[in-house]
Amino acid sequence: MTDAGPPDAGIVVVGGGIAGLAAAHRVTELAAASGTPVRVTLLEATPRLGGTIASERVDGFLVESGADSFLTEKPWALELCRRIGLEDRLIGTRDADRRTFVVRAGRLHALPEGFLLLAPTRFAPLLRSPLFTWRGKLRMALDLFLRRGPADSDESLAAFVTRRLGREALERVAQPLLGGIYTGDPARLSVAATMPRLLEMERRHRSIILAMRRQARVAAKSGSGARWSLFVSFADGMETLVRALAQRLPEGAVRLGARVAAIRPCAPRDFEVTIAGGERLRARGVIVATHTYAAADLVRPFAADLATELATIPYASSATVTLGYARADVPHALDGFGLVVPAIEGRRLIACSFSSVKYAGRAPQGAVLLRVFCGGALAAAMAERTDTELVDAARDELYALLGIVAPPRLVRVHRHARAMPQYHVGHLARLVTIDAAVAHHPGLALAGNAYRGVGVPDCVHSGETAAERLLARGGA
């Protein structure tokens, strides 16, 4: 009697975050469209799917542990929602109070009306704003006359913004707004990897301000018929997408608490996948949708060069403190979507989202929900504080900035250790090397937020692209 070998698991997806779910769903979607049966198995080490995305209803509040929305300018998440019948469950941001506050010298100042991304599109609001000095305002206007920068250099976000718009634009706008997206240090983040749109604007229009103004005019002419706001969420929270994708996978395709211990090539396109505890599976292709430091450990035995590149992508840790209050206990008008805090302010938070102002249904009648963000690359020590210390720090900061004295009705702390990849200068060159190394293994694909975008749409696109490429190479 001979050993039949490990059972056939078809395409194996390692990691059940949004990228892994999107990859597994795309495999089944393409198989159904082609009429070719393709088995898929999704292995998730933890007891639940979704990664950092989780939604909780408690006492009338809707609490998000991770992303609370996604961007509609990048089409992939919205397109996925349409394909799986979720579009009617999406909600846009409220029409009123779309301003963002920036902290300066302990006080909140609205980002001047007409600021688009990093640059002013209207000068009158900029001139009236106390957020910048007169010298800073004049330095921003100098962008109108500057030449284009070098086209072939990988520049840091800080260097680009300072070169185009000056130091105050970096410290008061770019660092808290764009650096906050990546919880990163703009002096190390690559502008080409994080905000290639800025480089395209400089290349096409020379001036960032001119480019932004032209974009604003186009948006004003065409935006009246837009179906969705720039950011959208789900009425029942972001976990709606996670549950919908999981439900559309074949029965038995998802295995929770299944940590992958090893991956070993066993044929030109096949792999043997070993689960912690010793169980082995035969994979007709593998999509690794984990953090790159975990992916590096899995591929190192057969792709050492690839593992080295994956392991060198740095990550930052962060924490979120969600607080629910009676509306009467919050003196501030909360007439905006939230506030950001420049690092130069030296405070213990990097931002605060007014969640119940931004989206309907996030707090019960007569209450508000606030999300305080701490940690990141510029304040790494904050993410190491205890839950009690984080809550105390959040409450102290909300007292100083919003005047809140009363105790909260709801408290939740969520930690995201080594969860946010840092796209440092040189990131795009590293991706070229990674792609070349993966090409040597036709049955292997990578997906996740560490490669070409950190948002939900980027993760969806990464997972779907990995599935498409793997099937195109013959994985089945």
N, C-alpha and C positions, 0 to 999 in steps of 0.2 A: 504494500500500500504506500503510495507516495503522498508527500505533503502538497496540498492544493495551494499553499501560499496564502498571504493575507487576502481578506475579502476586498472586492473591487468597490471603491468609494466614489468612482468617477472623478470629476473635478473637485478637488479639496480646497476650500477657502479657510485660511487660518486667521481668525480674528473676526469677532462679531460686532464691531463698531459700524458706523454708517457706511464706510468704504467697503467693508467686507460684505455687509448686507446688500449693498448695491451691486457688488460683483456677483454674488450668488444669484440674486434676482435676475440679473442680465443674462447669466448662463441659461436659466430656465426660460427666459423670455425669447432668447434667440433660438433655443432648441424647439420651442413650440412653433415659432414662425417658420422654421425650416422643415418641420416635420421629422426631424432627426432626434431620437431619444438621447438625451445626455443627462447622466446622473450628476447631482451636486451634493456635496457634504460640507456643511459649515461647522467648524470646530471653534468653540469659544471657551477660554479658560475659566471665566468667571460664571457665577450662577445666572447671569442675565445678559441680554443683548443691548446694544446701543452705545457702548463705551461711555463717554461722558454725558451723553444725552439721556436724561431721565426727567419725567414730569410727575409731580405729586400734588394731589388735591387734599388740602387739610384746612378745616374750619372756614371754608369758603375762599381760601387763597389757592392760587395755582403757582407752585414753586418749580422752577427749572434748575437742575443741577449744573447744566452746561449751557450750550447755545440756546438762546430763547427765540431765535428767528433765523431767517436766511435771506441772502441778497437775491433780488430778482434780475439784476443786470447780468449776472452770470446765469445762463438759462437752464442748466442741467437739472437742478433740484425741482424747479417749477415744471419742466417738461416731464420729469418722472412722476410728479404728483398728478399731472394730467393723464398720463398713461395708466396709472393704477387707480384712478377715480377718486383722488383726494382733493381736487381743486376746490370743490364746493365747501371744504372744511377749512380752507385758508382764510385768514383775516389780515387786513392791512393795518398799518399804524393809524392812530387817530389823526384826523385832519388838523386839529388845533394844536398849538403849543409844540411845534416841531423843533424848537430851538434847542441848542446845546449850550450849557454853561461851562466856562473855564474859570478855574480858581486862580486869582492873583492876589497876593498879600492877604490871604485868608478870606477874601470876598468873592462872590460869584458874579461873573460878567458874561453876558450872552455873547456867543460868537457873532461877530457883526453880520447882519443880514446881507445875503449875497455872497458869503464865503462858500466856495465850492471846493470841496476836498481840502486843498492847502492854500488857495489863493483867493483874493477878493475879486469879485466880478462887478462890484459896485463900490465906488470910492467914497460917496457921501457917508454911508454907515461906517466905513473904516475910519474916516477922519473923526467921527464923533465917538468912536469906541475908546474907553479907558483901558482896554486890555493891552494896548501897545503904546509905546512912547512915540513922540513925533519923529524921532530919528528912526525908530523901527518901521513906521509907516512909510517914510520916504525911501528907506532901503528896500521895502517890498516893491514900491513903484519903479525902482531901478530895473526890475525884471523886464520892463517894457522895452529897454534899450540894450540889454545884454546880448552878446553873441551866443550861438549854440556852443555847448560843451563838446568835448571829444566823443566821437561816436563809438569807439572801440574799447572804452575802459569800463571796468566793473566798479562802480562808485558806491559808496555807502549812502544810505538815505540821508544821514546828517550832512554829508558833504554836498550832496545834490541840493537839498533845501537851502543850506547856507549860501551856496554859490548863487542860486537863483533869487532867493527871497530874503536872505539875511538871518542873523542869529535869533532874533525875536520870533520870527515865523517858525523856526525850528523848535525853540523852547516852549512857545506858547500854543502852537497849533500842531505841528508835525509830530513832535515827540508824544504828547498825550493822546492824540487822535490815531495816528498811524502806528506809532510804536506800541500803543495800547492794544491794537488788534493782534499783534504778535507777542504781547507782553515782553517786548524785546528792547534792545538798546539800539537806537537809530545810528549810532556811530559804528555799529558792527553789521547791521542789516543791509543787505544788498538791495539797492533801488531797482535793479533790473529783475531781481527775483520776486520782490514784494510788490512793487508798484511800477511795472513796465509801462503802464499807461502814461506816467509822467515823462518817461524818456521819449515815448512816441509823440507826446504833445510838443516837447522841445524840438524834436526832429522835424515835425510837420509845420509847426507854427512859430518856432524860435522862442517866443515868450509864453511862459506858463499862464500868465494873466490873460493874454489875448486868447489862448486856447480855451481857458475856462469860460471866458465871456462868450466866445462863439458857441461853445457847448451849451451854455445857459440859454442863449437865444434859440438854438435848435430845440432844446427841451421845452421852452415856453410855447413854441409853435406846434409841437407834436404831442405834448404831454397831456392835453385835455382829454384825449380818448384812452389814456393808459388804463389797463384793467387793474393793475396792482401798484401799490406804493413801492418804494425802493426796497424796503424790508417787509417781509411777511412772516407770519407764524401760523399755528393751528389753534382753533378755538379751544381745544382740549390739551394743548401743549405739544412740544416738539416730539415727544415720544409717540405721537400719533403716526409719524412716518416710520418709526422703528417697528411698531406693531403691525402696520399694514404690510411692510416688506416681509416680515417674518411669516405672516399668515398666507402670503402668496407663494411661499416656498413649498416644495412637495413634502408630504407627511414623512417625518423621520429624517429630514435633511439637516435639521439643526441639532447639534449636540452641545449642551451646556456642561460646564465643569470638566471640559475635555482639553486639558493643556497639552499642547504639542511639545514633545521632548526632543524629537529629532526628525530630520528630513534627509533621506538618502536616495540618490539617483539609482534606478535599477533597470533602466532601459533608455533609449534615446530621448523619449518624452515622458517616461513614467517615473514615479517616485514611490518610495516606501515611507509612509508617515507613521511615526511611533508616538502614541499618546502616553502621557505619564501613567505609570502602572504597567506598561509593557505591551498594551494592545497595538497591533500593527494594521495598517490599512494600505491598500494599493491605490495610488492616485494616478489618474490619466492626465494629470496636470495639477499644479499647485499655485494658488494665488496667496501670497503672504501679505496680509493687510493688518500688520501690527506696527507698533513703534519700531523705528529702524534699529534701535539697540537690541530689541528682541529678535528682529529679523536677522540681524548680523549673527547672533548666536546659532540660529537655525541653519543658515547657509554656509557658515565658516568651514565645515568639514569638506565640502565639495567646491566652494567658490570663495577662497580666502581673500582674493583681491576685492571682490564685491563686498564681503563682510567688512573689510577695512574701511571702505568708503561709507558704508551704511553706519558704522560705529562712530564715525567722526562727525555726524550731524548732531549738533548740540540741542538740548531741550531745556526749557524753563518750567518751573513749577508755579502754581498759583492757587488761590483759595477764594471762594465766594461766600459771603455772609449775607443771607437773605433775611430781612426783617419786615414784619407786618405791624402796622400801627393804626390806631384809630385816627381818622383824618383830623379830628379836632386837636390831636396831640402834636401835629406837625405845623409849626408856625409859618414855614415857607409856603409860598403860593404853588410850588411845584408846577410852574407854568413852562415846562420844557420836558424833554425826554430823559434828561439826566445831566450829569456833570463829569468833567474830566479834570484830572489834577496833574499839572506839569511836575516833573521830577524835581525841578528847582525849588518847588514849594516845600519840599522836605516833609511831606505828610505821610501818614501810614496807609493810605488808600490810593489806588491809581484811577478809580472811577466809581461812579454810583449811577445805576440806571433806575429811573422812576418807572418801574415795570407797569404799574397799574395806570399810569398816564399814557404810556406808549401803546399798550394794547388793552382792549376791553376784556373783562372777565377775569382779570388777574387778582382782584381783591373783592371782598363782599361790600355791600353798600355801607358807606360811612367809614371805609378803611382804605389804606394805601399799602402798596408793597414796594420795597426798595431793595436793590441788590448792590452790595458793596464788594468791589474787587480789590484784592490785595496780592502782593507778591510780584512775580515776574522777574525778568533778568536784572532790572535795576533795583529791585528790593527783595532779593531772594530770601533774606532772613525772615521776612514776614510770613512766608508760606510755611516756615518751620515752627511757628508759634502754636501753642495749644488752642483748642477750640475756645476755651474761656478767654484766653488772651486776644484771640481774633475778634470775638464778639465785643469785648470791652473796648478794643481799639476802634472797631466800627462805630460803636455807640458814641465814643468820645469825638470821633471825627464828624459824625452827623450832628452832634450838639454844636460843635464849632462852626459848621458850615450851614446847617439848616435850622439850628436852634431847637432841636428835639431833646427834651429833658425826660419825658415819660418813658417807662419801660415798654418794650415791644410786646405785642400780643402773640407774635410768632417769631421763632428763631430757627434758622437752619444753617448749618455750615457744610460746605462741600469743598473737598480738596482735589486738586488735579496735579499729582506729582509727576514730574517729567512728562508732561502731556503736550506741551506746545513746542514744536520744532522751531529752531531759529535759522532763518535763511540768511546766513552771514555772507559777506562778500566772498565770492568764489563758489557760491551754491550752484549756479547754473553750469559751471564747468564740471563740478562734481556730478551733476545729473547726467552729463554726457558720458562720463566714465561709467556711471552706474548702468545706464542704458546699454552701453557696449558690453558690459560684463553679463548682464541679463540675457543678451542676445545669444550668448554661447550656450544657453540652457533653454531650448525651445519650449519645454514644458513648465517653465517658471515665469511668474509675473509678480509684480509688486504693486501695492496700492496703499493709499493713506494720505494723511495731511502733511507728510514730510517732504513731498516732492514738488508739486506745482500749485499749491494753494492750500490754505488752512481752513477755509469755511466749509459749510455743509455742501453747497453746490460743487466746490472743488473736490470734496471727498466722494460725492456721487459720481462725478466725472472720472475720477481716478479709478474707482472700482469698476465702473462700466467699461472704461477703456481697457483695463487689465483683462476683463472677461472676453471682450471682443478680440483682442490681440491673441490671447491664448487659444481661442477657438479657431481663429484664422490660421494659426500655426499647426493646427491639427490635433489640439488637445480635445479629447472626448471621452 
